[in-house]
Amino acid sequence: MYFKQYEYSICGYYLSAIINGDYSGLSDSDEKDLDSFLHYVGEAHGSGHWSVDSEEPSFQNDDVSDLMADCYDCTFNVPSYDDVISV
């Protein structure tokens, strides 16, 4: 199986909610922003899973809030069967 990969810069503030489903530290506004972002990603790319590709954050534009923040490089991995060779 192969994966199509889509890269995003995401503030560390959101990672617990994205990876573990733990929204407990988010404000109502941030939760709404994250839900909108995750809905967009799901609609644009389908079902997949997240990976965090950087160990240290860097100050850049956060794709969830569209604000500058300490962000991690994250990848949304979507299974792809387009490249599977049938026998």
C-alpha positions in Angstrom: 0.0 0.0 0.0 1.2 3.5 -0.8 0.3 6.8 0.8 -0.4 10.2 -0.7 1.1 12.7 1.6 -0.1 16.3 2.3 2.1 18.6 4.4 0.9 21.2 6.8 2.4 23.5 9.5 0.5 23.1 12.7 0.9 24.8 16.0 1.8 22.4 18.8 -1.2 23.7 20.7 -3.4 21.6 18.4 -1.5 18.4 18.2 -3.0 16.7 21.3 -6.4 17.2 19.8 -5.4 16.1 16.3 -3.5 13.0 17.4 -5.2 11.9 20.6 -8.7 13.5 20.3 -7.9 15.5 23.5 -9.6 18.9 23.1 -9.4 19.7 26.8 -6.8 22.5 26.5 -8.5 24.3 23.6 -10.8 27.3 23.9 -14.2 27.1 22.2 -12.9 29.4 19.4 -9.7 27.3 18.8 -11.8 24.1 18.8 -14.1 25.6 16.2 -11.0 26.6 14.1 -9.5 23.1 14.4 -12.8 21.3 13.5 -13.1 23.5 10.4 -9.5 22.7 9.4 -10.0 19.0 9.9 -13.2 19.0 8.0 -11.4 20.8 5.1 -8.6 18.3 5.2 -11.0 15.3 5.2 -13.1 16.8 2.4 -10.0 17.6 0.3 -8.0 14.4 0.8 -10.3 11.7 2.3 -9.6 9.5 5.3 -6.1 9.3 6.6 -3.8 9.6 9.6 -1.4 12.3 10.9 2.3 12.1 11.5 4.5 14.8 13.1 7.7 15.1 11.1 9.7 17.6 13.1 11.1 17.3 16.7 11.3 21.0 17.3 8.9 23.7 16.3 9.7 26.6 14.1 8.0 30.0 14.0 5.9 30.0 10.9 2.3 30.4 9.7 -0.1 27.9 11.3 -2.4 26.3 8.8 -5.2 25.9 11.4 -5.5 29.4 12.6 -3.6 31.3 9.8 -1.6 33.0 12.5 2.2 33.0 13.1 3.1 30.4 15.8 5.6 27.8 16.9 4.6 25.1 14.4 5.5 21.5 13.7 5.8 20.0 10.2 3.0 17.5 10.0 1.9 15.2 7.2 -1.6 13.9 6.5 -1.2 10.4 5.1 -3.9 9.0 2.9 -3.9 5.4 1.6 -3.6 5.2 -2.1 -4.4 2.1 -4.2 -3.8 3.9 -7.5 -0.2 2.7 -7.7 -0.8 -0.9 -6.6 0.1 -3.4 -9.2 -2.5 -6.2 -9.6 -1.3 -9.7 -10.5 
